[in-house]
Amino acid sequence: MSYVAPLKEMLFALTDLAGIDQLAALPGYEDATANTARAVLEEAARLHEDVLAPLNVDGDRSPSTWKDGVVTATAGFKDAFRQFSEGGWQGLQHPSEYGGQDLPKLLSTPCIEMLNAANLSLGLCPLLTDGAIEALLTAGSEELKQRYVPKMISGEWTGTMNLTEPQAGSDLSLVRTRAEPQGDGSYRIFGTKIFITWGEHDMTENIVHLVLARTPAAPEGVKGISLFVVPKFLVNKDGSLGERNDAHCVSIEHKLGIKASPTAVLQFGDHGGAIGQLVGEENRGLEYMFVMMNAARFAVGVQGVAISDRAYQQAVAYAKERVQSRPVDGSAKQPVAIIQHPDVRRMLSTMRALTEGARALAYVSASHCDLAHRHPDGATRANHQAIYEYLVPIVKGWSTEMSLEVTSLGVQVHGGMGFIEETGAAQYYRDARILPIYEGTTAIQANDLVGRKTMRDNGEVAGMLLAQIDAALVAVQAHPSYGSSAAFQAMHRHLSAGREALYSAVRFVVENAKSDPNAACAGSVCYLMLAGIVLAGWQLARSLVLAADKRDEDPAFHDAKIATAHSYATQVLPRAIALEAAVRGARDGEGALALREDQF
Amino acid sequence: MSYVAPLKEMLFALTDLAGIDQLAALPGYEDATANTARAVLEEAARLHEDVLAPLNVDGDRSPSTWKDGVVTATAGFKDAFRQFSEGGWQGLQHPSEYGGQDLPKLLSTPCIEMLNAANLSLGLCPLLTDGAIEALLTAGSEELKQRYVPKMISGEWTGTMNLTEPQAGSDLSLVRTRAEPQGDGSYRIFGTKIFITWGEHDMTENIVHLVLARTPAAPEGVKGISLFVVPKFLVNKDGSLGERNDAHCVSIEHKLGIKASPTAVLQFGDHGGAIGQLVGEENRGLEYMFVMMNAARFAVGVQGVAISDRAYQQAVAYAKERVQSRPVDGSAKQPVAIIQHPDVRRMLSTMRALTEGARALAYVSASHCDLAHRHPDGATRANHQAIYEYLVPIVKGWSTEMSLEVTSLGVQVHGGMGFIEETGAAQYYRDARILPIYEGTTAIQANDLVGRKTMRDNGEVAGMLLAQIDAALVAVQAHPSYGSSAAFQAMHRHLSAGREALYSAVRFVVENAKSDPNAACAGSVCYLMLAGIVLAGWQLARSLVLAADKRDEDPAFHDAKIATAHSYATQVLPRAIALEAAVRGARDGEGALALREDQF
């Protein structure tokens, strides 16, 4: 099953919802117009559709292999990654002084979506490299930046993030990897890291590992973690490759999905110590890692959108082709394509509405990130930064949880064929399952949302977003279509209820996070899901109004937008009320906390 | 990870909720007392825990294999099936005159749960054999019964159901397999059947295929389908095995899950015709097939309970052992077992509450089936039969959809380890995915619920169940605990709202199923899910009252029951409202139907 980049959908979200033209007014983004965006996306689509997408199934059937420490990527991946790099796609959002294109995150986001829709396993390699580049740019010395970043942007080298250890998954305070200073400014690293995505492979001549480790005198816990750059091959002063470093892949995991992406166990220092350089200052590693994690978390959210769209495309194609059963309304005497059956349409509508809502939310978030970086006014920057930071855990958590539902519906649309691996729907279902886990589980995102993003400012940023939802509700109700359009009325009714539910959940969190932290945390994932549903619903409400206003420019396209918003209103938004009840259900050890540890 | 049959939970559901002692008052079920049940379940637990459960992971890693038409089951399966058969477990609910034990369905249900929790892939073989036995008992001549049923009950032979063809999945009107009469009372069968579970294997000396096919003069569509028994080896008059029949396995599928269960493509008649005998009358095949399908559908619902319980057990064990992060309430300075973290408790509570609710609903349904068969009063029988028939699509549809959520949460509890196949959680996630598909997808169940079970009687049976929910609500509110118990209050509040939502959905279906069948069908799955959530909630409300009343007999057990009901009330029941909105969302081509076929 091929992948077709949904360019019109992407451009609508990019232009009409996320407002790319306002970014073009910012210093340094002068070229980032809607026209540039269209050209970039069309170019990206060609590469991802033609080169990366067809390899997706190969990667599943013939995963990366490990032998004697050497990992060989699926046949074709090396060449595809070369084409990706040569096209300049790795450097899209990175600074031009290191070889990047300096484009806004808003423009790189649809490209990341395409990459991951085409090939989630392959897409992880650039995704992690992006994170490593960001960390080096944030905290590295100019020497380190010059040594590593240009080669990573050019795709000659790739990057990895080494956080997890066997005893330290989500809890980095337990990190034990040691870094011993050598007196010459370098360190020797000793330890084991697990779950290292693309931690070893043969696609490039070098791999740049960013590694969390402790120096000898470091304090305990997360305040004693430093960040090191540990290349697979040492890099000489002239930039040429030197000796093989003492960082070796001892195995790769046998996983449920994303099988082409090698998940490595890396052993540092078994043969004398892996040579590493400190990035930034000692003991500030976690802070730097958060920079790359925030970028990676956002990108993983986009992976959720991406795999959902791919699953949706395949399900639609199958539903249009598969003939089975007569229509329930008696409109034909012969079996019809299953897309005509109401429940199949319900499933496809739900898949589509969720995917579009999540895409819109991600793209709008990206534009806040761009405004936070480049707006000339400091207070405006801070405002956009706060909104972006509120949205990141939601984009990550909700879009990925949503992708479980969408890929599962994708299997269901196929009936029995969906369970057969050759069909391909099952691969999306398996691949998606990692998304709510890696780069911080949904619970980790939800804790972040509750603690740093809601409690700390007493719900102020959440309040700003609620005010924007109110504005959208006014626009829906004041629209000339309102009186005669079931879509407008349904959206107004269900988004209003959702808005109240979100407000109530925010108040609950603000009022209880300190006095009853267990209750706030027990409700945190439901709060995150509720926020995702309502905020994506807000975007689809905006989309509804815009589509009605611009309908005559392209009636078919905009009518479908209106119908999708309608579907979202009745099929998805009502869940907000149920989630709000669940958020409030755990106070005083009730509901979700009613069972004590020993009662399980 | 080992499996431990939850005997106390099962006996509570069997005795307190489903009332096994009232069955012992029925003719023929005199032995079916709570004490018998306990003895049977303890015996079953030993076999399933010790013999079948350890093979579950083997079956996933070393699936059944096909070579030159011969299918070899995973090592150990043949011996395990022999022990299962020798223990008499295949015959539990079948008539003693053919070698069965004549026990009520209520008693066989927990045994089926154990079998499938222990080993879903292996469990499918007896499940399909049960269906074949039922069909033969219902429609077969005495000669056919005597020839086949005793050997199937003894486990010497197994049975299969051959419905699906490449062009005929859910839509049996498209069946093309031909049956040509030979003049001697036998037929020659020609055609291809796909998705035949345990359609070929080496565990027994013979396999009894029940095959849907058309005789030469049969009318078109489903009214021209007849049922044939087509053994792998012909059976001589004396019961000994004769020639190999012309029914051959040409391949088995490569599937997402239940890999040890061979899913066969069977070719009938490529070498002159497969010899078959007509079962019952010509052209009544679909009716007979529904007998076995109804039995199988109920059993698949129990599979949903089973795999949920197994996933729950594994997740609890991991959460108690895995140490990570300090508690959010500051109650410890060191990392603690993750079961102490609120979100992990939320996930485990949800898994547990859903599993218990679905178990209770299945067991109560089984007792209605028994009462429908054995109650001396005809009107009472008819009443119980109607309730059972209403519940079957819900037990099948809801329990299996629920198992997707539970097994997914099971992966999530494990974090990154959940995505690694060696952990085992991923197997349940993959295995469960077939449950809402086979034996009729959830949409097929929902159509049945809407059409035959709700519209046809104008919601009368649904009304009887609503009245029982009302009685339970009265019991909750009138209970001495009500004033002081948050669990009682939460249950009353959320079950009341759920009851209203279910009532509203039933009215919507009754009022619209004829005038707007597309709307009724677009909302049908949401109606089914709503019914499942509310009816299981009703059982947990009953469980809450019973547990409070009997608390002193076993405080630890009953307190956990109360807490589980509390969790269900706040975490699960509120979804009913969202589902009700979705049910009503598709009227006049709105909501779920807003997107037309050409707009996807």
Chai-1 contact restraints between the chains, C-beta under 6 A:
chainA,res_idxA,chainB,res_idxB,connection_type,confidence,min_distance_angstrom,max_distance_angstrom,comment,restraint_id
A,G169,B,Q324,contact,1.0,0.0,6.0,A-B,restraint_1
A,G169,B,G415,contact,1.0,0.0,6.0,A-B,restraint_2
A,G169,B,G416,contact,1.0,0.0,6.0,A-B,restraint_3
A,D171,B,Q324,contact,1.0,0.0,6.0,A-B,restraint_4
A,D171,B,S325,contact,1.0,0.0,6.0,A-B,restraint_5
A,D171,B,P335,contact,1.0,0.0,6.0,A-B,restraint_6
A,F195,B,G416,contact,1.0,0.0,6.0,A-B,restraint_7
A,E253,B,I420,contact,1.0,0.0,6.0,A-B,restraint_8
A,H254,B,E421,contact,1.0,0.0,6.0,A-B,restraint_9
A,K255,B,F419,contact,1.0,0.0,6.0,A-B,restraint_10
A,L256,B,F419,contact,1.0,0.0,6.0,A-B,restraint_11
A,L256,B,A426,contact,1.0,0.0,6.0,A-B,restraint_12
A,V316,B,F600,contact,1.0,0.0,6.0,A-B,restraint_13
A,Q324,B,G169,contact,1.0,0.0,6.0,A-B,restraint_14
A,Q324,B,D171,contact,1.0,0.0,6.0,A-B,restraint_15
A,S325,B,D171,contact,1.0,0.0,6.0,A-B,restraint_16
A,V328,B,P517,contact,1.0,0.0,6.0,A-B,restraint_17
A,V328,B,C521,contact,1.0,0.0,6.0,A-B,restraint_18
A,D329,B,P517,contact,1.0,0.0,6.0,A-B,restraint_19
A,D329,B,N518,contact,1.0,0.0,6.0,A-B,restraint_20
A,P335,B,D171,contact,1.0,0.0,6.0,A-B,restraint_21
A,I339,B,E597,contact,1.0,0.0,6.0,A-B,restraint_22
A,P342,B,N518,contact,1.0,0.0,6.0,A-B,restraint_23
A,P342,B,C521,contact,1.0,0.0,6.0,A-B,restraint_24
A,P342,B,A522,contact,1.0,0.0,6.0,A-B,restraint_25
A,D343,B,A443,contact,1.0,0.0,6.0,A-B,restraint_26
A,D343,B,C521,contact,1.0,0.0,6.0,A-B,restraint_27
A,D343,B,V525,contact,1.0,0.0,6.0,A-B,restraint_28
A,R345,B,L593,contact,1.0,0.0,6.0,A-B,restraint_29
A,R346,B,A522,contact,1.0,0.0,6.0,A-B,restraint_30
A,R346,B,A592,contact,1.0,0.0,6.0,A-B,restraint_31
A,L348,B,F600,contact,1.0,0.0,6.0,A-B,restraint_32
A,S349,B,A592,contact,1.0,0.0,6.0,A-B,restraint_33
A,S349,B,L595,contact,1.0,0.0,6.0,A-B,restraint_34
A,G415,B,G169,contact,1.0,0.0,6.0,A-B,restraint_35
A,G415,B,I437,contact,1.0,0.0,6.0,A-B,restraint_36
A,G415,B,T441,contact,1.0,0.0,6.0,A-B,restraint_37
A,G416,B,G169,contact,1.0,0.0,6.0,A-B,restraint_38
A,G416,B,F195,contact,1.0,0.0,6.0,A-B,restraint_39
A,G416,B,I437,contact,1.0,0.0,6.0,A-B,restraint_40
A,F419,B,K255,contact,1.0,0.0,6.0,A-B,restraint_41
A,F419,B,L256,contact,1.0,0.0,6.0,A-B,restraint_42
A,F419,B,I434,contact,1.0,0.0,6.0,A-B,restraint_43
A,I420,B,E253,contact,1.0,0.0,6.0,A-B,restraint_44
A,E421,B,H254,contact,1.0,0.0,6.0,A-B,restraint_45
A,A426,B,L256,contact,1.0,0.0,6.0,A-B,restraint_46
A,I434,B,F419,contact,1.0,0.0,6.0,A-B,restraint_47
A,I437,B,G415,contact,1.0,0.0,6.0,A-B,restraint_48
A,I437,B,G416,contact,1.0,0.0,6.0,A-B,restraint_49
A,T441,B,G415,contact,1.0,0.0,6.0,A-B,restraint_50
A,A443,B,D343,contact,1.0,0.0,6.0,A-B,restraint_51
A,A486,B,E590,contact,1.0,0.0,6.0,A-B,restraint_52
A,P517,B,V328,contact,1.0,0.0,6.0,A-B,restraint_53
A,P517,B,D329,contact,1.0,0.0,6.0,A-B,restraint_54
A,N518,B,D329,contact,1.0,0.0,6.0,A-B,restraint_55
A,N518,B,P342,contact,1.0,0.0,6.0,A-B,restraint_56
A,C521,B,V328,contact,1.0,0.0,6.0,A-B,restraint_57
A,C521,B,P342,contact,1.0,0.0,6.0,A-B,restraint_58
A,C521,B,D343,contact,1.0,0.0,6.0,A-B,restraint_59
A,A522,B,P342,contact,1.0,0.0,6.0,A-B,restraint_60
A,A522,B,R346,contact,1.0,0.0,6.0,A-B,restraint_61
A,V525,B,D343,contact,1.0,0.0,6.0,A-B,restraint_62
A,A560,B,Q599,contact,1.0,0.0,6.0,A-B,restraint_63
A,A563,B,A594,contact,1.0,0.0,6.0,A-B,restraint_64
A,A563,B,L595,contact,1.0,0.0,6.0,A-B,restraint_65
A,H566,B,A594,contact,1.0,0.0,6.0,A-B,restraint_66
A,S567,B,G591,contact,1.0,0.0,6.0,A-B,restraint_67
A,S567,B,A594,contact,1.0,0.0,6.0,A-B,restraint_68
A,T570,B,G585,contact,1.0,0.0,6.0,A-B,restraint_69
A,T570,B,G591,contact,1.0,0.0,6.0,A-B,restraint_70
A,Q571,B,A582,contact,1.0,0.0,6.0,A-B,restraint_71
A,Q571,B,A592,contact,1.0,0.0,6.0,A-B,restraint_72
A,P574,B,A578,contact,1.0,0.0,6.0,A-B,restraint_73
A,P574,B,A581,contact,1.0,0.0,6.0,A-B,restraint_74
A,R575,B,A578,contact,1.0,0.0,6.0,A-B,restraint_75
A,I577,B,I577,contact,1.0,0.0,6.0,A-B,restraint_76
A,A578,B,P574,contact,1.0,0.0,6.0,A-B,restraint_77
A,A578,B,R575,contact,1.0,0.0,6.0,A-B,restraint_78
A,A578,B,A578,contact,1.0,0.0,6.0,A-B,restraint_79
A,A581,B,P574,contact,1.0,0.0,6.0,A-B,restraint_80
A,A582,B,Q571,contact,1.0,0.0,6.0,A-B,restraint_81
A,G585,B,T570,contact,1.0,0.0,6.0,A-B,restraint_82
A,E590,B,A486,contact,1.0,0.0,6.0,A-B,restraint_83
A,G591,B,S567,contact,1.0,0.0,6.0,A-B,restraint_84
A,G591,B,T570,contact,1.0,0.0,6.0,A-B,restraint_85
A,A592,B,R346,contact,1.0,0.0,6.0,A-B,restraint_86
A,A592,B,S349,contact,1.0,0.0,6.0,A-B,restraint_87
A,A592,B,Q571,contact,1.0,0.0,6.0,A-B,restraint_88
A,L593,B,R345,contact,1.0,0.0,6.0,A-B,restraint_89
A,A594,B,A563,contact,1.0,0.0,6.0,A-B,restraint_90
A,A594,B,H566,contact,1.0,0.0,6.0,A-B,restraint_91
A,A594,B,S567,contact,1.0,0.0,6.0,A-B,restraint_92
A,L595,B,S349,contact,1.0,0.0,6.0,A-B,restraint_93
A,L595,B,A563,contact,1.0,0.0,6.0,A-B,restraint_94
A,E597,B,I339,contact,1.0,0.0,6.0,A-B,restraint_95
A,Q599,B,A560,contact,1.0,0.0,6.0,A-B,restraint_96
A,Q599,B,A563,contact,1.0,0.0,6.0,A-B,restraint_97
A,F600,B,V316,contact,1.0,0.0,6.0,A-B,restraint_98
A,F600,B,L348,contact,1.0,0.0,6.0,A-B,restraint_99
